[in-house]
Every structure is written in C-alpha cells, then in structure tokens.
Amino acid sequence: MKSFRTLLKIAQRKLDELGIEAARAGKEVADMQSKVAGIRAREQAEIATAAANPAFASMLPAYRLRIRWQVDEINVQMRAKEAQLAEIRERLSAAYIEKSKFEQLIEQTHVREDAERLAREQAMLDEVATNRAGGMGK
C-alpha cells in the first residue's frame, strides 16, 4: 500500500512538472503571437506614414519585405513551439492516465482491505455466537 502511495506521489509530481512545462510553452507561443501583432501594427503605422509622405513611399516595399521575413521567422519558431506544446500535452495526458491508475489501485486496495476486515469481524462474531450457543446447551 505504501508503494502505491509513493508511486501516486511520483505520478502527481510528474503531472505537476508537465503542467508547468506546458504553461511555459503556452506563454512562449502567446508571446510570439503578441510580437507578430506588434510588428503588424507597426507596419500599418508605417504604411500610413508612407501614404502621407512620398519620400517614405519609395522605401515601403523593402520595409514590407523585411517585415514579411521577420513574421515568417517568428511563425517558424511558433510552429515549432506549438508542436512542442502538443507533445507536452500528450505526455500530460499519459501522466494523468498513469496517476488515475494508481488512484484506482489505492481505492481497490482500500475496498479489499475493508472487505477482509469485515470478513474477519464477521468470523469473530460467528465464533462468539457459536461459543455462546455451545455453552448454553451444557
């Protein structure tokens, strides 16, 4: 029984660690999404500025190309991080199943121990009743 509890604690610790890892990866993905949104907002501001100033308009295509490269690079990193997050979530799911198995084993052990205890108590009560019945006949 102690070994099941120890295994349950280990499984819970693993589950907690994976949860933290998933949260970190999720935050990194969200940070990258925010970075892309910031780049896109800055791009729109530059487009508006270029529309008002012909001197900037000639530089706009090169600027937008650079922005596209930046966003593409971030998107590559984001896809890699999302794939890592999906893998962490799969491991998290497996760890949860493992933890649930230990919880079920502990519960089954409790049920079995309770049944054994009740059977012993009933056997003792039966023995006492038999002894009393046998003693009354004399």
N, CA, C and O atoms as a GROMACS GRO file, in nm:
protein
  552
    1MET      N    1   0.081  -0.119   0.000
    1MET     CA    2   0.000   0.000   0.000
    1MET      C    3   0.086   0.126   0.000
    1MET      O    4   0.058   0.221  -0.072
    2LYS      N    5   0.192   0.125   0.081
    2LYS     CA    6   0.280   0.241   0.084
    2LYS      C    7   0.343   0.265  -0.053
    2LYS      O    8   0.361   0.379  -0.095
    3SER      N    9   0.375   0.154  -0.121
    3SER     CA   10   0.438   0.170  -0.252
    3SER      C   11   0.343   0.236  -0.351
    3SER      O   12   0.386   0.315  -0.435
    4PHE      N   13   0.212   0.205  -0.342
    4PHE     CA   14   0.114   0.270  -0.430
    4PHE      C   15   0.107   0.420  -0.401
    4PHE      O   16   0.099   0.501  -0.492
    5ARG      N   17   0.110   0.454  -0.273
    5ARG     CA   18   0.105   0.596  -0.237
    5ARG      C   19   0.230   0.670  -0.286
    5ARG      O   20   0.223   0.784  -0.332
    6THR      N   21   0.344   0.604  -0.274
    6THR     CA   22   0.468   0.664  -0.324
    6THR      C   23   0.462   0.681  -0.475
    6THR      O   24   0.499   0.786  -0.527
    7LEU      N   25   0.414   0.579  -0.544
    7LEU     CA   26   0.401   0.588  -0.689
    7LEU      C   27   0.300   0.697  -0.729
    7LEU      O   28   0.319   0.766  -0.829
    8LEU      N   29   0.195   0.712  -0.651
    8LEU     CA   30   0.097   0.817  -0.677
    8LEU      C   31   0.161   0.954  -0.661
    8LEU      O   32   0.137   1.044  -0.742
    9LYS      N   33   0.241   0.972  -0.557
    9LYS     CA   34   0.309   1.100  -0.536
    9LYS      C   35   0.405   1.130  -0.651
    9LYS      O   36   0.414   1.244  -0.696
   10ILE      N   37   0.476   1.029  -0.696
   10ILE     CA   38   0.568   1.047  -0.809
   10ILE      C   39   0.490   1.085  -0.934
   10ILE      O   40   0.530   1.175  -1.008
   11ALA      N   41   0.379   1.016  -0.957
   11ALA     CA   42   0.296   1.046  -1.075
   11ALA      C   43   0.240   1.188  -1.066
   11ALA      O   44   0.235   1.258  -1.167
   12GLN      N   45   0.199   1.230  -0.946
   12GLN     CA   46   0.147   1.366  -0.929
   12GLN      C   47   0.256   1.469  -0.953
   12GLN      O   48   0.231   1.573  -1.015
   13ARG      N   49   0.376   1.442  -0.905
   13ARG     CA   50   0.488   1.534  -0.927
   13ARG      C   51   0.518   1.546  -1.076
   13ARG      O   52   0.542   1.656  -1.127
   14LYS      N   53   0.516   1.432  -1.145
   14LYS     CA   54   0.540   1.434  -1.290
   14LYS      C   55   0.431   1.514  -1.360
   14LYS      O   56   0.460   1.591  -1.452
   15LEU      N   57   0.306   1.495  -1.318
   15LEU     CA   58   0.195   1.569  -1.375
   15LEU      C   59   0.212   1.719  -1.352
   15LEU      O   60   0.190   1.799  -1.443
   16ASP      N   61   0.252   1.757  -1.232
   16ASP     CA   62   0.276   1.898  -1.199
   16ASP      C   63   0.387   1.957  -1.284
   16ASP      O   64   0.374   2.068  -1.336
   17GLU      N   65   0.497   1.883  -1.298
   17GLU     CA   66   0.610   1.932  -1.378
   17GLU      C   67   0.570   1.951  -1.523
   17GLU      O   68   0.608   2.050  -1.586
   18LEU      N   69   0.495   1.856  -1.577
   18LEU     CA   70   0.449   1.868  -1.716
   18LEU      C   71   0.352   1.985  -1.732
   18LEU      O   72   0.352   2.054  -1.834
   19GLY      N   73   0.269   2.008  -1.630
   19GLY     CA   74   0.179   2.122  -1.635
   19GLY      C   75   0.254   2.254  -1.640
   19GLY      O   76   0.217   2.346  -1.713
   20ILE      N   77   0.360   2.262  -1.561
   20ILE     CA   78   0.444   2.383  -1.561
   20ILE      C   79   0.511   2.399  -1.697
   20ILE      O   80   0.517   2.509  -1.752
   21GLU      N   81   0.563   2.288  -1.750
   21GLU     CA   82   0.628   2.293  -1.881
   21GLU      C   83   0.530   2.336  -1.990
   21GLU      O   84   0.565   2.414  -2.078
   22ALA      N   85   0.407   2.285  -1.984
   22ALA     CA   86   0.305   2.323  -2.082
   22ALA      C   87   0.270   2.471  -2.069
   22ALA      O   88   0.251   2.540  -2.170
   23ALA      N   89   0.261   2.520  -1.947
   23ALA     CA   90   0.230   2.661  -1.925
   23ALA      C   91   0.340   2.750  -1.982
   23ALA      O   92   0.312   2.853  -2.044
   24ARG      N   93   0.464   2.710  -1.961
   24ARG     CA   94   0.576   2.789  -2.016
   24ARG      C   95   0.572   2.792  -2.168
   24ARG      O   96   0.588   2.898  -2.229
   25ALA      N   97   0.551   2.675  -2.228
   25ALA     CA   98   0.546   2.669  -2.375
   25ALA      C   99   0.427   2.750  -2.427
   25ALA      O  100   0.439   2.821  -2.527
   26GLY      N  101   0.314   2.741  -2.359
   26GLY     CA  102   0.197   2.819  -2.399
   26GLY      C  103   0.223   2.968  -2.390
   26GLY      O  104   0.179   3.045  -2.476
   27LYS      N  105   0.294   3.009  -2.286
   27LYS     CA  106   0.328   3.151  -2.272
   27LYS      C  107   0.422   3.196  -2.382
   27LYS      O  108   0.408   3.307  -2.434
   28GLU      N  109   0.517   3.112  -2.418
   28GLU     CA  110   0.609   3.147  -2.526
   28GLU      C  111   0.534   3.163  -2.658
   28GLU      O  112   0.563   3.254  -2.735
   29VAL      N  113   0.437   3.075  -2.685
   29VAL     CA  114   0.356   3.087  -2.807
   29VAL      C  115   0.277   3.218  -2.803
   29VAL      O  116   0.271   3.290  -2.903
   30ALA      N  117   0.217   3.249  -2.689
   30ALA     CA  118   0.140   3.373  -2.675
   30ALA      C  119   0.231   3.496  -2.693
   30ALA      O  120   0.190   3.594  -2.754
   31ASP      N  121   0.352   3.488  -2.640
   31ASP     CA  122   0.447   3.599  -2.657
   31ASP      C  123   0.482   3.619  -2.804
   31ASP      O  124   0.490   3.732  -2.851
   32MET      N  125   0.502   3.508  -2.875
   32MET     CA  126   0.532   3.518  -3.018
   32MET      C  127   0.414   3.576  -3.095
   32MET      O  128   0.433   3.656  -3.187
   33GLN      N  129   0.293   3.537  -3.059
   33GLN     CA  130   0.174   3.591  -3.124
   33GLN      C  131   0.164   3.741  -3.099
   33GLN      O  132   0.129   3.818  -3.189
   34SER      N  133   0.194   3.783  -2.977
   34SER     CA  134   0.194   3.926  -2.944
   34SER      C  135   0.300   4.001  -3.022
   34SER      O  136   0.279   4.114  -3.068
   35LYS      N  137   0.414   3.938  -3.038
   35LYS     CA  138   0.524   4.001  -3.113
   35LYS      C  139   0.482   4.021  -3.258
   35LYS      O  140   0.508   4.127  -3.315
   36VAL      N  141   0.419   3.921  -3.318
   36VAL     CA  142   0.372   3.933  -3.456
   36VAL      C  143   0.268   4.044  -3.465
   36VAL      O  144   0.271   4.125  -3.558
   37ALA      N  145   0.175   4.048  -3.369
   37ALA     CA  146   0.073   4.153  -3.370
   37ALA      C  147   0.137   4.291  -3.359
   37ALA      O  148   0.092   4.385  -3.425
   38GLY      N  149   0.241   4.305  -3.276
   38GLY     CA  150   0.311   4.432  -3.263
   38GLY      C  151   0.381   4.472  -3.392
   38GLY      O  152   0.378   4.589  -3.431
   39ILE      N  153   0.442   4.375  -3.457
   39ILE     CA  154   0.510   4.402  -3.585
   39ILE      C  155   0.408   4.447  -3.689
   39ILE      O  156   0.432   4.541  -3.765
   40ARG      N  157   0.294   4.378  -3.693
   40ARG     CA  158   0.189   4.412  -3.790
   40ARG      C  159   0.132   4.552  -3.762
   40ARG      O  160   0.106   4.627  -3.856
   41ALA      N  161   0.115   4.586  -3.635
   41ALA     CA  162   0.064   4.720  -3.600
   41ALA      C  163   0.163   4.828  -3.641
   41ALA      O  164   0.126   4.932  -3.695
   42ARG      N  165   0.292   4.800  -3.615
   42ARG     CA  166   0.395   4.897  -3.654
   42ARG      C  167   0.399   4.910  -3.806
   42ARG      O  168   0.420   5.020  -3.858
   43GLU      N  169   0.380   4.798  -3.877
   43GLU     CA  170   0.378   4.801  -4.024
   43GLU      C  171   0.264   4.889  -4.074
   43GLU      O  172   0.282   4.969  -4.166
   44GLN      N  173   0.146   4.875  -4.013
   44GLN     CA  174   0.032   4.956  -4.056
   44GLN      C  175   0.058   5.105  -4.030
   44GLN      O  176   0.018   5.190  -4.110
   45ALA      N  177   0.124   5.136  -3.920
   45ALA     CA  178   0.158   5.276  -3.890
   45ALA      C  179   0.256   5.330  -3.994
   45ALA      O  180   0.244   5.444  -4.038
   46GLU      N  181   0.352   5.247  -4.033
   46GLU     CA  182   0.450   5.289  -4.134
   46GLU      C  183   0.383   5.306  -4.271
   46GLU      O  184   0.418   5.397  -4.346
   47ILE      N  185   0.288   5.221  -4.301
   47ILE     CA  186   0.215   5.234  -4.428
   47ILE      C  187   0.139   5.366  -4.430
   47ILE      O  188   0.138   5.437  -4.530
   48ALA      N  189   0.074   5.398  -4.318
   48ALA     CA  190   0.001   5.525  -4.309
   48ALA      C  191   0.096   5.644  -4.322
   48ALA      O  192   0.063   5.742  -4.389
   49THR      N  193   0.212   5.635  -4.260
   49THR     CA  194   0.311   5.742  -4.270
   49THR      C  195   0.361   5.756  -4.413
   49THR      O  196   0.377   5.867  -4.464
   50ALA      N  197   0.387   5.643  -4.479
   50ALA     CA  198   0.436   5.645  -4.617
   50ALA      C  199   0.332   5.702  -4.712
   50ALA      O  200   0.367   5.769  -4.810
   51ALA      N  201   0.205   5.677  -4.684
   51ALA     CA  202   0.100   5.730  -4.770
   51ALA      C  203   0.097   5.882  -4.762
   51ALA      O  204   0.062   5.949  -4.860
   52ALA      N  205   0.133   5.937  -4.647
   52ALA     CA  206   0.132   6.083  -4.629
   52ALA      C  207   0.261   6.149  -4.675
   52ALA      O  208   0.264   6.270  -4.697
   53ASN      N  209   0.368   6.072  -4.690
   53ASN     CA  210   0.498   6.130  -4.724
   53ASN      C  211   0.558   6.053  -4.843
   53ASN      O  212   0.599   5.938  -4.826
   54PRO      N  213   0.563   6.113  -4.960
   54PRO     CA  214   0.616   6.043  -5.079
   54PRO      C  215   0.760   5.996  -5.064
   54PRO      O  216   0.800   5.900  -5.131
   55ALA      N  217   0.838   6.059  -4.980
   55ALA     CA  218   0.978   6.018  -4.962
   55ALA      C  219   0.984   5.881  -4.897
   55ALA      O  220   1.073   5.801  -4.928
   56PHE      N  221   0.891   5.853  -4.808
   56PHE     CA  222   0.887   5.722  -4.742
   56PHE      C  223   0.826   5.616  -4.831
   56PHE      O  224   0.856   5.497  -4.817
   57ALA      N  225   0.740   5.657  -4.922
   57ALA     CA  226   0.668   5.562  -5.007
   57ALA      C  227   0.763   5.477  -5.090
   57ALA      O  228   0.735   5.359  -5.114
   58SER      N  229   0.873   5.532  -5.133
   58SER     CA  230   0.968   5.456  -5.214
   58SER      C  231   1.038   5.346  -5.133
   58SER      O  232   1.084   5.246  -5.189
   59MET      N  233   1.047   5.366  -5.003
   59MET     CA  234   1.114   5.267  -4.917
   59MET      C  235   1.017   5.160  -4.865
   59MET      O  236   1.060   5.060  -4.807
   60LEU      N  237   0.890   5.180  -4.886
   60LEU     CA  238   0.788   5.092  -4.830
   60LEU      C  239   0.799   4.947  -4.878
   60LEU      O  240   0.788   4.857  -4.794
   61PRO      N  241   0.821   4.919  -5.007
   61PRO     CA  242   0.830   4.778  -5.048
   61PRO      C  243   0.942   4.702  -4.978
   61PRO      O  244   0.922   4.587  -4.937
   62ALA      N  245   1.058   4.762  -4.962
   62ALA     CA  246   1.170   4.695  -4.895
   62ALA      C  247   1.136   4.675  -4.747
   62ALA      O  248   1.168   4.571  -4.689
   63TYR      N  249   1.073   4.774  -4.687
   63TYR     CA  250   1.033   4.763  -4.547
   63TYR      C  251   0.934   4.649  -4.528
   63TYR      O  252   0.947   4.569  -4.435
   64ARG      N  253   0.835   4.642  -4.614
   64ARG     CA  254   0.733   4.536  -4.602
   64ARG      C  255   0.793   4.399  -4.626
   64ARG      O  256   0.749   4.301  -4.564
   65LEU      N  257   0.892   4.389  -4.714
   65LEU     CA  258   0.961   4.262  -4.737
   65LEU      C  259   1.035   4.220  -4.610
   65LEU      O  260   1.032   4.103  -4.571
   66ARG      N  261   1.101   4.315  -4.546
   66ARG     CA  262   1.171   4.285  -4.421
   66ARG      C  263   1.073   4.240  -4.312
   66ARG      O  264   1.102   4.148  -4.236
   67ILE      N  265   0.959   4.305  -4.306
   67ILE     CA  266   0.855   4.268  -4.210
   67ILE      C  267   0.806   4.126  -4.238
   67ILE      O  268   0.790   4.047  -4.146
   68ARG      N  269   0.784   4.094  -4.364
   68ARG     CA  270   0.739   3.959  -4.400
   68ARG      C  271   0.840   3.855  -4.356
   68ARG      O  272   0.802   3.750  -4.305
   69TRP      N  273   0.969   3.883  -4.375
   69TRP     CA  274   1.073   3.788  -4.333
   69TRP      C  275   1.071   3.771  -4.181
   69TRP      O  276   1.082   3.660  -4.130
   70GLN      N  277   1.058   3.882  -4.110
   70GLN     CA  278   1.054   3.874  -3.963
   70GLN      C  279   0.935   3.789  -3.917
   70GLN      O  280   0.949   3.701  -3.833
   71VAL      N  281   0.819   3.817  -3.974
   71VAL     CA  282   0.698   3.744  -3.936
   71VAL      C  283   0.711   3.597  -3.972
   71VAL      O  284   0.670   3.509  -3.896
   72ASP      N  285   0.768   3.569  -4.090
   72ASP     CA  286   0.788   3.429  -4.131
   72ASP      C  287   0.880   3.356  -4.033
   72ASP      O  288   0.854   3.241  -3.997
   73GLU      N  289   0.986   3.422  -3.991
   73GLU     CA  290   1.080   3.361  -3.897
   73GLU      C  291   1.012   3.334  -3.762
   73GLU      O  292   1.030   3.227  -3.703
   74ILE      N  293   0.935   3.429  -3.715
   74ILE     CA  294   0.862   3.410  -3.589
   74ILE      C  295   0.760   3.298  -3.605
   74ILE      O  296   0.743   3.216  -3.514
   75ASN      N  297   0.693   3.292  -3.719
   75ASN     CA  298   0.594   3.186  -3.742
   75ASN      C  299   0.659   3.047  -3.743
   75ASN      O  300   0.599   2.951  -3.695
   76VAL      N  301   0.780   3.037  -3.797
   76VAL     CA  302   0.852   2.909  -3.795
   76VAL      C  303   0.879   2.870  -3.649
   76VAL      O  304   0.855   2.756  -3.609
   77GLN      N  305   0.930   2.964  -3.572
   77GLN     CA  306   0.957   2.938  -3.430
   77GLN      C  307   0.828   2.903  -3.356
   77GLN      O  308   0.827   2.815  -3.270
   78MET      N  309   0.720   2.973  -3.390
   78MET     CA  310   0.593   2.950  -3.322
   78MET      C  311   0.538   2.810  -3.355
   78MET      O  312   0.487   2.741  -3.267
   79ARG      N  313   0.550   2.768  -3.480
   79ARG     CA  314   0.504   2.633  -3.517
   79ARG      C  315   0.585   2.527  -3.443
   79ARG      O  316   0.530   2.426  -3.399
   80ALA      N  317   0.714   2.550  -3.430
   80ALA     CA  318   0.798   2.454  -3.356
   80ALA      C  319   0.756   2.450  -3.210
   80ALA      O  320   0.748   2.342  -3.151
   81LYS      N  321   0.730   2.565  -3.151
   81LYS     CA  322   0.688   2.570  -3.011
   81LYS      C  323   0.549   2.509  -2.993
   81LYS      O  324   0.524   2.443  -2.892
   82GLU      N  325   0.460   2.529  -3.090
   82GLU     CA  326   0.326   2.468  -3.083
   82GLU      C  327   0.336   2.316  -3.094
   82GLU      O  328   0.262   2.244  -3.028
   83ALA      N  329   0.427   2.267  -3.179
   83ALA     CA  330   0.448   2.122  -3.189
   83ALA      C  331   0.501   2.068  -3.056
   83ALA      O  332   0.459   1.962  -3.010
   84GLN      N  333   0.593   2.142  -2.995
   84GLN     CA  334   0.646   2.103  -2.864
   84GLN      C  335   0.534   2.102  -2.760
   84GLN      O  336   0.527   2.012  -2.677
   85LEU      N  337   0.447   2.202  -2.765
   85LEU     CA  338   0.335   2.210  -2.672
   85LEU      C  339   0.240   2.093  -2.692
   85LEU      O  340   0.190   2.037  -2.594
   86ALA      N  341   0.214   2.056  -2.815
   86ALA     CA  342   0.127   1.940  -2.843
   86ALA      C  343   0.188   1.812  -2.785
   86ALA      O  344   0.117   1.729  -2.730
   87GLU      N  345   0.319   1.798  -2.799
   87GLU     CA  346   0.387   1.679  -2.746
   87GLU      C  347   0.381   1.679  -2.593
   87GLU      O  348   0.361   1.574  -2.532
   88ILE      N  349   0.397   1.795  -2.532
   88ILE     CA  350   0.388   1.805  -2.386
   88ILE      C  351   0.247   1.768  -2.341
   88ILE      O  352   0.229   1.698  -2.241
   89ARG      N  353   0.147   1.815  -2.414
   89ARG     CA  354   0.008   1.783  -2.379
   89ARG      C  355  -0.019   1.633  -2.389
   89ARG      O  356  -0.094   1.578  -2.309
   90GLU      N  357   0.041   1.568  -2.488
   90GLU     CA  358   0.026   1.422  -2.500
   90GLU      C  359   0.088   1.353  -2.378
   90GLU      O  360   0.029   1.262  -2.320
   91ARG      N  361   0.208   1.398  -2.340
   91ARG     CA  362   0.273   1.341  -2.221
   91ARG      C  363   0.192   1.371  -2.095
   91ARG      O  364   0.185   1.289  -2.004
   92LEU      N  365   0.132   1.489  -2.091
   92LEU     CA  366   0.049   1.527  -1.977
   92LEU      C  367  -0.073   1.435  -1.968
   92LEU      O  368  -0.112   1.393  -1.859
   93SER      N  369  -0.132   1.406  -2.081
   93SER     CA  370  -0.248   1.315  -2.084
   93SER      C  371  -0.208   1.175  -2.037
   93SER      O  372  -0.279   1.113  -1.959
   94ALA      N  373  -0.094   1.127  -2.084
   94ALA     CA  374  -0.046   0.995  -2.042
   94ALA      C  375  -0.015   0.994  -1.892
   94ALA      O  376  -0.042   0.895  -1.823
   95ALA      N  377   0.043   1.102  -1.842
   95ALA     CA  378   0.075   1.110  -1.699
   95ALA      C  379  -0.053   1.112  -1.616
   95ALA      O  380  -0.058   1.054  -1.507
   96TYR      N  381  -0.156   1.178  -1.666
   96TYR     CA  382  -0.283   1.181  -1.594
   96TYR      C  383  -0.344   1.041  -1.588
   96TYR      O  384  -0.396   1.000  -1.484
   97ILE      N  385  -0.336   0.968  -1.698
   97ILE     CA  386  -0.387   0.830  -1.700
   97ILE      C  387  -0.310   0.744  -1.601
   97ILE      O  388  -0.370   0.664  -1.528
   98GLU      N  389  -0.179   0.760  -1.598
   98GLU     CA  390  -0.095   0.683  -1.504
   98GLU      C  391  -0.133   0.716  -1.360
   98GLU      O  392  -0.146   0.626  -1.276
   99LYS      N  393  -0.151   0.844  -1.330
   99LYS     CA  394  -0.190   0.885  -1.195
   99LYS      C  395  -0.326   0.826  -1.159
   99LYS      O  396  -0.346   0.780  -1.047
  100SER      N  397  -0.417   0.828  -1.254
  100SER     CA  398  -0.551   0.772  -1.229
  100SER      C  399  -0.545   0.623  -1.200
  100SER      O  400  -0.621   0.573  -1.117
  101LYS      N  401  -0.456   0.553  -1.265
  101LYS     CA  402  -0.440   0.409  -1.240
  101LYS      C  403  -0.396   0.385  -1.096
  101LYS      O  404  -0.447   0.295  -1.029
  102PHE      N  405  -0.301   0.465  -1.048
  102PHE     CA  406  -0.255   0.449  -0.910
  102PHE      C  407  -0.367   0.482  -0.812
  102PHE      O  408  -0.382   0.415  -0.710
  103GLU      N  409  -0.445   0.585  -0.844
  103GLU     CA  410  -0.558   0.618  -0.757
  103GLU      C  411  -0.658   0.503  -0.752
  103GLU      O  412  -0.712   0.470  -0.646
  104GLN      N  413  -0.682   0.441  -0.867
  104GLN     CA  414  -0.774   0.327  -0.871
  104GLN      C  415  -0.718   0.208  -0.794
  104GLN      O  416  -0.792   0.140  -0.723
  105LEU      N  417  -0.589   0.184  -0.807
  105LEU     CA  418  -0.528   0.074  -0.733
  105LEU      C  419  -0.538   0.097  -0.582
  105LEU      O  420  -0.566   0.004  -0.506
  106ILE      N  421  -0.516   0.219  -0.541
  106ILE     CA  422  -0.527   0.251  -0.398
  106ILE      C  423  -0.672   0.230  -0.353
  106ILE      O  424  -0.695   0.173  -0.246
  107GLU      N  425  -0.767   0.276  -0.431
  107GLU     CA  426  -0.908   0.258  -0.396
  107GLU      C  427  -0.944   0.110  -0.391
  107GLU      O  428  -1.014   0.066  -0.299
  108GLN      N  429  -0.898   0.032  -0.488
  108GLN     CA  430  -0.924  -0.112  -0.488
  108GLN      C  431  -0.862  -0.179  -0.365
  108GLN      O  432  -0.922  -0.270  -0.307
  109THR      N  433  -0.745  -0.135  -0.326
  109THR     CA  434  -0.679  -0.189  -0.208
  109THR      C  435  -0.762  -0.158  -0.083
  109THR      O  436  -0.779  -0.243   0.004
  110HIS      N  437  -0.813  -0.035  -0.075
  110HIS     CA  438  -0.898   0.002   0.039
  110HIS      C  439  -1.024  -0.086   0.043
  110HIS      O  440  -1.062  -0.135   0.149
  111VAL      N  441  -1.086  -0.104  -0.070
  111VAL     CA  442  -1.208  -0.185  -0.076
  111VAL      C  443  -1.178  -0.329  -0.033
  111VAL      O  444  -1.252  -0.388   0.044
  112ARG      N  445  -1.068  -0.384  -0.084
  112ARG     CA  446  -1.029  -0.521  -0.048
  112ARG      C  447  -0.998  -0.532   0.101
  112ARG      O  448  -1.042  -0.626   0.167
  113GLU      N  449  -0.922  -0.434   0.154
  113GLU     CA  450  -0.889  -0.437   0.297
  113GLU      C  451  -1.014  -0.425   0.383
  113GLU      O  452  -1.027  -0.491   0.486
  114ASP      N  453  -1.107  -0.340   0.340
  114ASP     CA  454  -1.233  -0.326   0.415
  114ASP      C  455  -1.312  -0.456   0.412
  114ASP      O  456  -1.368  -0.497   0.514
  115ALA      N  457  -1.317  -0.520   0.295
  115ALA     CA  458  -1.390  -0.647   0.284
  115ALA      C  459  -1.325  -0.754   0.372
  115ALA      O  460  -1.394  -0.831   0.438
  116GLU      N  461  -1.191  -0.758   0.372
  116GLU     CA  462  -1.120  -0.855   0.456
  116GLU      C  463  -1.145  -0.828   0.604
  116GLU      O  464  -1.166  -0.922   0.681
  117ARG      N  465  -1.143  -0.702   0.643
  117ARG     CA  466  -1.168  -0.665   0.782
  117ARG      C  467  -1.310  -0.704   0.824
  117ARG      O  468  -1.331  -0.759   0.932
  118LEU      N  469  -1.406  -0.675   0.736
  118LEU     CA  470  -1.545  -0.713   0.767
  118LEU      C  471  -1.561  -0.864   0.777
  118LEU      O  472  -1.635  -0.914   0.862
  119ALA      N  473  -1.493  -0.936   0.690
  119ALA     CA  474  -1.500  -1.083   0.694
  119ALA      C  475  -1.440  -1.136   0.825
  119ALA      O  476  -1.495  -1.227   0.886
  120ARG      N  477  -1.327  -1.079   0.869
  120ARG     CA  478  -1.266  -1.120   0.996
  120ARG      C  479  -1.359  -1.088   1.114
  120ARG      O  480  -1.377  -1.170   1.203
  121GLU      N  481  -1.416  -0.969   1.112
  121GLU     CA  482  -1.508  -0.931   1.219
  121GLU      C  483  -1.629  -1.025   1.222
  121GLU      O  484  -1.674  -1.067   1.329
  122GLN      N  485  -1.682  -1.056   1.105
  122GLN     CA  486  -1.797  -1.146   1.099
  122GLN      C  487  -1.759  -1.285   1.149
  122GLN      O  488  -1.837  -1.351   1.218
  123ALA      N  489  -1.638  -1.330   1.113
  123ALA     CA  490  -1.592  -1.462   1.160
  123ALA      C  491  -1.580  -1.463   1.312
  123ALA      O  492  -1.614  -1.562   1.377
  124MET      N  493  -1.530  -1.352   1.369
  124MET     CA  494  -1.518  -1.345   1.515
  124MET      C  495  -1.656  -1.344   1.580
  124MET      O  496  -1.678  -1.411   1.681
  125LEU      N  497  -1.750  -1.268   1.522
  125LEU     CA  498  -1.886  -1.265   1.576
  125LEU      C  499  -1.951  -1.403   1.566
  125LEU      O  500  -2.021  -1.445   1.658
  126ASP      N  501  -1.928  -1.472   1.454
  126ASP     CA  502  -1.983  -1.606   1.437
  126ASP      C  503  -1.924  -1.702   1.542
  126ASP      O  504  -1.994  -1.786   1.598
  127GLU      N  505  -1.793  -1.686   1.567
  127GLU     CA  506  -1.728  -1.773   1.665
  127GLU      C  507  -1.783  -1.747   1.805
  127GLU      O  508  -1.809  -1.841   1.880
  128VAL      N  509  -1.802  -1.620   1.838
  128VAL     CA  510  -1.858  -1.585   1.969
  128VAL      C  511  -1.999  -1.642   1.981
  128VAL      O  512  -2.035  -1.698   2.084
  129ALA      N  513  -2.079  -1.626   1.875
  129ALA     CA  514  -2.217  -1.678   1.878
  129ALA      C  515  -2.217  -1.830   1.890
  129ALA      O  516  -2.300  -1.885   1.962
  130THR      N  517  -2.126  -1.897   1.823
  130THR     CA  518  -2.117  -2.041   1.830
  130THR      C  519  -2.075  -2.084   1.970
  130THR      O  520  -2.130  -2.179   2.025
  131ASN      N  521  -1.978  -2.016   2.028
  131ASN     CA  522  -1.932  -2.048   2.163
  131ASN      C  523  -2.045  -2.027   2.265
  131ASN      O  524  -2.061  -2.108   2.356
  132ARG      N  525  -2.121  -1.921   2.250
  132ARG     CA  526  -2.233  -1.895   2.342
  132ARG      C  527  -2.340  -2.002   2.326
  132ARG      O  528  -2.395  -2.052   2.425
  133ALA      N  529  -2.370  -2.037   2.203
  133ALA     CA  530  -2.472  -2.137   2.178
  133ALA      C  531  -2.427  -2.272   2.233
  133ALA      O  532  -2.508  -2.347   2.287
  134GLY      N  533  -2.300  -2.303   2.219
  134GLY     CA  534  -2.246  -2.429   2.270
  134GLY      C  535  -2.243  -2.430   2.420
  134GLY      O  536  -2.265  -2.534   2.481
  135GLY      N  537  -2.216  -2.318   2.482
  135GLY     CA  538  -2.210  -2.308   2.628
  135GLY      C  539  -2.347  -2.315   2.692
  135GLY      O  540  -2.359  -2.358   2.806
  136MET      N  541  -2.450  -2.275   2.623
  136MET     CA  542  -2.584  -2.275   2.678
  136MET      C  543  -2.642  -2.416   2.681
  136MET      O  544  -2.728  -2.445   2.765
  137GLY      N  545  -2.598  -2.500   2.593
  137GLY     CA  546  -2.650  -2.635   2.586
  137GLY      C  547  -2.604  -2.721   2.700
  137GLY      O  548  -2.666  -2.825   2.723
  138LYS      N  549  -2.503  -2.688   2.772
  138LYS     CA  550  -2.448  -2.771   2.880
  138LYS      C  551  -2.520  -2.754   3.008
  138LYS      O  552  -2.486  -2.818   3.108
   0.00000   0.00000   0.00000
